[in-house]
Amino acid sequence: MKRLSCWLAVCIAGALLVSAAKAQQPPQPGPEHAKFKELEGNWEATMEFQGQKSTGAMTYKVIMGGFYLASEFKGDFGGMKFEGRGLDTYDPMKKKYVGTWADNMAPGIMMMEGTYDKDGKKLTMSGEGPGPDGKPTKYTSITEMPDKNTMVFKMYMGGDTQGPPAFTINYKRKQ
């Protein structure tokens, strides 16, 4: 009887350890995170802002086990050096893509969230960040990918996407 009790205790302890080990398995990136792989690499950028054009380069890299897309932009903006960095992910609790952006033109961080259209070629994100006057401003961005080597990013201020964008960036993948 004592042997049976001991054996039963060992089996229960083993089952609990297996359950605990399974519960400790780290989460894995989902199909929404796979979209980041489509962007990974180096892109040439042409920015249009108030009738002026400037150029730059964007680098996208999938990081942290495939959960995040890190972006780094370097270029010029109206004759001034411009650099910015972003970090994007898919939040399964919100069921939305979320992202942050910071650059050398403002001391605050823009925070956005949004979704892709049903075809997975157009991402619309809305959020808030520092405006040109330093005060919080609402933003909406629309990123379209007509093909795997072309991307058009439009940023709207004030949340209205009916008028012209504040700026547009046309990206071409470097070959």
Backbone bond lengths (Angstrom), bond angles and torsions (degrees), N, CA, C in turn:
res aa  C-N    CA-C-N  psi(-1)  N-CA   C-N-CA  omega(-1)  CA-C   N-CA-C  phi
1 M - - - 1.442 - - 1.526 110.64 -
2 K 1.370 114.31 -40.29 1.448 119.14 179.81 1.527 110.66 -64.58
3 R 1.342 116.60 -38.18 1.451 121.32 178.15 1.526 111.52 -65.12
4 L 1.321 117.78 -39.46 1.457 122.67 178.36 1.522 110.58 -64.45
5 S 1.317 117.65 -42.29 1.471 122.12 178.18 1.522 110.34 -63.29
6 C 1.320 116.01 -42.02 1.466 120.78 179.34 1.530 110.22 -64.75
7 W 1.318 116.65 -45.52 1.469 122.06 178.74 1.526 110.57 -61.22
8 L 1.325 117.93 -43.15 1.459 123.11 178.74 1.532 110.05 -62.61
9 A 1.324 117.27 -42.84 1.465 121.27 178.83 1.530 110.79 -62.87
10 V 1.338 117.38 -41.74 1.464 121.58 178.19 1.524 110.56 -63.25
11 C 1.324 118.20 -42.44 1.470 122.43 179.28 1.520 111.20 -63.84
12 I 1.324 116.77 -44.14 1.469 120.43 179.53 1.527 110.12 -64.57
13 A 1.334 116.94 -44.80 1.465 120.78 178.67 1.526 110.70 -61.03
14 G 1.319 117.00 -42.05 1.461 121.08 178.13 1.513 111.81 -62.48
15 A 1.327 116.20 -43.87 1.467 120.42 179.00 1.522 110.71 -62.55
16 L 1.327 116.91 -41.26 1.467 120.56 178.64 1.526 111.23 -64.67
17 L 1.330 117.38 -40.56 1.462 120.35 178.67 1.521 111.90 -64.92
18 V 1.329 116.83 -41.33 1.466 120.66 178.00 1.520 109.83 -63.30
19 S 1.340 117.36 -43.94 1.469 121.15 178.65 1.516 110.57 -62.36
20 A 1.328 117.28 -42.77 1.461 121.08 179.54 1.527 110.75 -64.53
21 A 1.334 116.29 -40.09 1.465 119.65 179.16 1.519 111.00 -64.29
22 K 1.340 117.03 -40.79 1.473 120.04 177.81 1.514 110.88 -65.10
23 A 1.328 117.07 -40.16 1.457 121.07 179.65 1.521 110.78 -65.44
24 Q 1.327 118.06 -25.00 1.460 122.79 -177.56 1.523 112.51 -86.99
25 Q 1.333 118.58 -6.55 1.460 120.65 179.56 1.529 108.78 -60.49
26 P 1.309 117.23 131.93 1.469 118.85 179.95 1.534 110.43 -68.45
27 P 1.327 116.66 149.83 1.462 119.07 177.01 1.522 110.46 -64.98
28 Q 1.300 116.63 157.11 1.459 122.79 179.68 1.525 109.26 -113.13
29 P 1.331 117.67 148.70 1.466 119.72 176.24 1.532 110.33 -59.30
30 G 1.322 115.59 144.30 1.453 121.12 179.16 1.514 111.81 -97.89
31 P 1.323 117.00 -176.23 1.473 120.26 -179.37 1.533 112.38 -62.34
32 E 1.331 116.95 -26.99 1.472 119.83 178.54 1.530 110.24 -66.26
33 H 1.319 116.97 -34.88 1.462 120.59 178.62 1.527 111.49 -70.90
34 A 1.313 117.35 -24.47 1.468 120.93 179.92 1.532 111.46 -62.06
35 K 1.333 117.81 -23.61 1.470 121.56 178.00 1.532 110.47 -58.47
36 F 1.340 116.76 -30.39 1.461 120.28 -177.53 1.523 111.77 -63.07
37 K 1.327 117.16 -34.55 1.466 121.33 179.87 1.529 111.17 -60.62
38 E 1.348 115.97 -30.94 1.469 120.38 179.69 1.529 111.54 -64.61
39 L 1.328 116.92 -26.71 1.466 121.32 -176.96 1.521 113.57 -95.16
40 E 1.317 117.14 -20.02 1.462 121.12 -173.15 1.526 110.87 -55.12
41 G 1.339 114.97 134.41 1.454 120.70 178.64 1.517 111.62 132.43
42 N 1.333 115.24 -164.98 1.464 122.66 -176.38 1.519 110.13 -109.93
43 W 1.312 115.44 136.41 1.458 122.83 -176.29 1.529 110.06 -129.44
44 E 1.333 116.35 138.41 1.461 121.84 171.26 1.523 107.28 -87.31
45 A 1.336 116.48 140.66 1.457 120.76 -175.54 1.527 111.15 -125.41
46 T 1.336 115.59 138.43 1.459 122.68 171.26 1.520 106.43 -122.64
47 M 1.322 116.54 118.29 1.455 122.33 -176.79 1.517 110.83 -104.01
48 E 1.331 116.15 135.50 1.458 122.28 175.75 1.521 108.28 -115.73
49 F 1.347 115.72 121.31 1.459 121.64 -177.29 1.519 108.63 -143.32
50 Q 1.324 116.30 115.36 1.471 122.98 178.65 1.523 112.43 48.32
51 G 1.322 116.02 49.47 1.454 121.82 176.73 1.519 115.20 79.21
52 Q 1.313 117.81 -4.06 1.464 121.29 178.81 1.519 109.65 -102.44
53 K 1.329 115.67 148.99 1.461 120.86 175.14 1.513 109.14 -116.53
54 S 1.306 115.04 142.80 1.461 120.78 173.60 1.520 107.92 -142.30
55 T 1.315 115.81 166.56 1.458 119.80 -176.09 1.523 110.45 -123.63
56 G 1.314 114.00 163.61 1.453 119.68 178.71 1.514 110.19 -171.23
57 A 1.318 114.58 -170.28 1.453 121.20 179.45 1.522 109.30 -141.71
58 M 1.312 115.85 138.97 1.460 122.55 177.38 1.522 107.86 -116.82
59 T 1.310 115.96 136.30 1.462 122.13 174.04 1.516 107.95 -120.70
60 Y 1.325 115.68 126.72 1.468 122.02 176.72 1.522 108.26 -111.36
61 K 1.334 115.54 137.86 1.460 120.33 177.94 1.530 109.11 -141.26
62 V 1.323 116.22 131.04 1.460 121.64 175.49 1.528 106.98 -80.43
63 I 1.345 115.79 128.62 1.464 120.49 -175.94 1.524 111.44 -132.51
64 M 1.304 115.41 173.64 1.468 124.45 174.64 1.525 112.70 52.19
65 G 1.323 114.53 56.05 1.458 120.01 174.84 1.517 114.97 71.01
66 G 1.331 117.58 16.77 1.458 120.91 178.63 1.520 114.59 93.72
67 F 1.328 117.15 1.73 1.470 120.44 -178.68 1.523 113.50 -82.40
68 Y 1.329 117.59 -23.80 1.466 120.15 -171.98 1.517 111.71 -128.76
69 L 1.324 114.55 151.46 1.456 122.76 173.16 1.527 106.78 -115.56
70 A 1.332 116.64 114.71 1.459 121.61 177.08 1.516 108.26 -94.98
71 S 1.319 116.03 136.86 1.466 120.00 178.73 1.518 109.83 -127.01
72 E 1.326 114.16 145.13 1.461 120.62 177.82 1.522 108.40 -137.42
73 F 1.326 116.03 121.32 1.458 122.53 -179.43 1.517 108.78 -111.06
74 K 1.328 116.40 134.83 1.462 121.96 173.81 1.519 107.98 -135.92
75 G 1.317 115.35 134.76 1.453 119.24 179.36 1.505 110.89 -179.26
76 D 1.337 114.83 -156.41 1.450 118.22 175.15 1.518 108.48 -127.65
77 F 1.300 114.92 153.44 1.458 122.50 -174.88 1.522 106.59 -137.48
78 G 1.328 115.48 101.65 1.460 119.30 -178.32 1.523 112.88 62.13
79 G 1.335 116.99 35.18 1.454 121.11 179.45 1.521 114.29 86.31
80 M 1.328 117.70 -2.72 1.469 121.08 178.86 1.530 109.44 -106.93
81 K 1.322 115.53 146.98 1.460 120.42 176.17 1.531 108.37 -63.06
82 F 1.340 114.84 133.72 1.463 119.92 -179.69 1.522 108.66 -130.19
83 E 1.335 115.83 132.78 1.456 119.55 172.78 1.521 109.14 -144.39
84 G 1.317 114.08 145.71 1.461 120.12 -179.96 1.508 110.77 -149.92
85 R 1.323 114.76 159.76 1.460 121.05 178.82 1.512 109.96 -137.61
86 G 1.329 113.79 144.15 1.451 120.20 178.68 1.513 111.51 -131.38
87 L 1.305 114.92 160.75 1.453 122.02 175.40 1.525 106.94 -142.23
88 D 1.326 116.04 120.86 1.454 121.56 -177.05 1.520 110.55 -124.64
89 T 1.324 115.68 152.98 1.453 121.99 175.03 1.526 108.73 -155.19
90 Y 1.317 115.23 174.97 1.459 121.05 170.90 1.516 106.91 -107.70
91 D 1.335 116.51 127.17 1.461 121.88 179.72 1.525 108.20 -99.09
92 P 1.339 118.52 105.98 1.464 120.36 -176.80 1.528 113.22 -66.93
93 M 1.333 118.27 -22.46 1.463 119.22 177.59 1.530 110.78 -73.77
94 K 1.318 117.16 -38.72 1.471 121.49 177.73 1.520 111.86 -83.85
95 K 1.345 115.70 -19.58 1.461 122.62 -172.78 1.536 110.49 57.98
96 K 1.344 114.19 42.15 1.462 121.52 -179.93 1.520 109.50 -144.68
97 Y 1.322 114.06 156.15 1.450 120.37 169.34 1.522 106.78 -80.23
98 V 1.316 116.83 140.06 1.457 121.44 178.44 1.525 107.95 -130.09
99 G 1.322 115.10 148.94 1.447 118.28 -178.67 1.512 112.62 -154.52
100 T 1.316 113.89 159.70 1.457 121.59 174.69 1.526 108.00 -125.92
101 W 1.321 115.25 154.83 1.459 121.38 177.41 1.520 107.98 -144.51
102 A 1.327 115.99 136.60 1.458 122.33 173.77 1.521 107.61 -137.95
103 D 1.337 116.13 142.53 1.464 119.73 177.25 1.517 110.23 -145.64
104 N 1.322 115.68 175.54 1.453 120.67 -175.90 1.525 113.55 -81.20
105 M 1.332 118.94 6.55 1.458 121.97 178.74 1.529 112.47 -94.18
106 A 1.334 117.64 -11.65 1.467 120.65 -178.75 1.521 109.29 -154.51
107 P 1.327 117.77 147.67 1.458 120.05 -178.24 1.535 114.40 -84.10
108 G 1.313 118.64 0.13 1.461 120.79 -178.70 1.511 112.56 -103.16
109 I 1.326 115.43 172.72 1.461 121.76 179.63 1.526 109.22 -111.94
110 M 1.318 115.81 132.85 1.460 121.53 174.24 1.520 107.94 -85.64
111 M 1.323 116.03 135.97 1.461 121.22 177.19 1.521 108.14 -123.94
112 M 1.340 115.88 129.03 1.461 121.41 -174.77 1.528 109.71 -133.25
113 E 1.335 115.57 159.01 1.460 120.94 171.31 1.515 108.73 -150.52
114 G 1.348 115.61 152.31 1.452 118.26 -178.70 1.512 112.59 -178.24
115 T 1.337 114.30 -167.51 1.462 121.25 -174.84 1.530 110.44 -140.29
116 Y 1.338 114.19 159.44 1.467 121.22 172.12 1.524 109.13 -85.10
117 D 1.329 115.57 155.84 1.461 120.13 172.16 1.527 108.46 -71.96
118 K 1.330 116.34 174.91 1.474 120.16 -174.93 1.529 112.75 -63.11
119 D 1.333 118.06 -25.08 1.466 121.51 179.24 1.530 112.82 -85.92
120 G 1.330 117.53 -10.19 1.456 121.12 179.84 1.520 114.00 72.87
121 K 1.343 117.13 21.03 1.466 120.31 -177.93 1.526 112.69 -111.98
122 K 1.340 116.85 -7.88 1.462 120.16 -177.15 1.529 109.11 -135.17
123 L 1.332 115.67 119.17 1.453 122.27 178.94 1.528 108.59 -107.03
124 T 1.332 116.36 123.17 1.460 121.90 176.98 1.523 107.95 -113.16
125 M 1.327 115.21 124.84 1.463 120.65 -179.32 1.522 109.66 -129.01
126 S 1.328 115.50 144.78 1.460 121.42 177.79 1.516 109.15 -130.88
127 G 1.323 114.98 151.90 1.450 118.68 178.01 1.502 111.57 178.18
128 E 1.328 114.33 -155.62 1.451 119.98 -174.89 1.520 110.02 -140.71
129 G 1.308 114.15 146.99 1.453 120.64 177.87 1.510 109.56 -161.89
130 P 1.308 116.95 -179.04 1.466 119.61 -179.68 1.528 110.78 -68.44
131 G 1.319 115.31 136.00 1.462 120.73 176.71 1.514 110.76 -91.09
132 P 1.322 116.97 177.61 1.464 120.72 -179.81 1.532 112.61 -58.73
133 D 1.331 116.84 -26.22 1.462 120.99 179.36 1.531 112.41 -91.08
134 G 1.345 116.65 2.33 1.455 120.96 -179.88 1.518 114.12 87.98
135 K 1.322 116.96 -7.43 1.463 121.05 -179.89 1.528 110.12 -90.68
136 P 1.344 117.47 154.51 1.474 119.56 178.25 1.529 111.48 -57.63
137 T 1.327 115.06 134.67 1.458 121.97 -178.19 1.520 108.86 -133.32
138 K 1.329 116.13 143.80 1.463 120.98 176.05 1.526 108.52 -83.04
139 Y 1.333 114.87 140.21 1.460 121.67 179.81 1.519 109.33 -132.14
140 T 1.321 115.33 150.67 1.462 122.55 169.72 1.519 107.11 -134.25
141 S 1.321 115.90 130.66 1.463 119.67 176.59 1.522 108.78 -117.87
142 I 1.315 114.72 145.08 1.463 121.95 175.20 1.521 106.96 -127.08
143 T 1.334 115.24 120.65 1.458 121.45 178.16 1.516 108.20 -115.27
144 E 1.322 115.98 121.94 1.469 120.87 178.84 1.519 109.01 -116.29
145 M 1.346 114.52 140.28 1.469 121.50 177.33 1.527 108.59 -121.65
146 P 1.340 116.75 90.38 1.466 118.76 179.38 1.524 113.04 -64.39
147 D 1.358 116.39 -28.35 1.466 121.05 174.15 1.525 107.71 -151.98
148 K 1.326 117.22 176.03 1.463 120.47 -172.59 1.529 114.06 -70.39
149 N 1.331 117.71 -10.50 1.462 121.35 -178.27 1.524 113.95 -115.60
150 T 1.335 116.93 6.22 1.458 121.80 -177.71 1.523 109.44 -133.71
151 M 1.327 115.38 136.69 1.455 120.47 178.25 1.529 108.13 -143.13
152 V 1.332 116.24 137.83 1.461 121.46 177.26 1.531 107.45 -122.19
153 F 1.324 115.59 120.41 1.463 122.70 -178.77 1.526 108.55 -111.60
154 K 1.330 116.60 125.02 1.467 121.47 177.44 1.520 108.92 -122.31
155 M 1.334 115.47 131.76 1.459 121.25 179.47 1.525 109.48 -114.10
156 Y 1.324 114.75 127.34 1.461 122.30 179.13 1.522 109.05 -113.20
157 M 1.319 116.12 140.19 1.463 120.59 177.42 1.522 109.21 -103.57
158 G 1.323 115.69 146.65 1.459 120.93 178.06 1.514 113.64 84.73
159 G 1.313 118.03 0.48 1.461 120.65 176.57 1.523 114.76 84.26
160 D 1.340 118.45 -6.85 1.465 121.80 -179.23 1.526 109.59 -92.43
161 T 1.329 116.68 120.87 1.462 120.52 179.38 1.522 112.27 -103.19
162 Q 1.314 117.51 9.73 1.468 120.73 -178.53 1.527 112.25 -81.46
163 G 1.318 117.53 -32.92 1.456 120.95 -179.73 1.517 111.49 -87.39
164 P 1.330 115.67 -170.52 1.468 118.59 178.71 1.530 110.49 -69.67
165 P 1.327 116.78 149.63 1.467 119.23 177.92 1.527 111.35 -70.47
166 A 1.327 116.10 156.65 1.465 120.81 175.04 1.526 109.14 -63.80
167 F 1.339 116.46 -39.26 1.455 121.28 173.77 1.519 109.49 -157.56
168 T 1.326 114.45 160.75 1.459 122.45 178.68 1.530 107.94 -130.70
169 I 1.331 115.66 138.94 1.464 120.13 174.29 1.525 107.72 -123.16
170 N 1.320 116.13 123.45 1.451 122.62 174.75 1.511 108.53 -99.54
171 Y 1.339 116.00 123.79 1.453 121.76 -178.37 1.525 110.46 -111.28
172 K 1.333 114.92 140.24 1.465 122.31 171.45 1.522 106.73 -127.57
173 R 1.339 115.13 130.88 1.456 119.49 179.29 1.534 109.51 -65.64
174 K 1.334 116.10 134.32 1.465 120.00 175.23 1.503 107.86 -73.18
175 Q 1.309 116.92 132.48 1.463 121.76 -178.26 1.499 111.94 -93.62
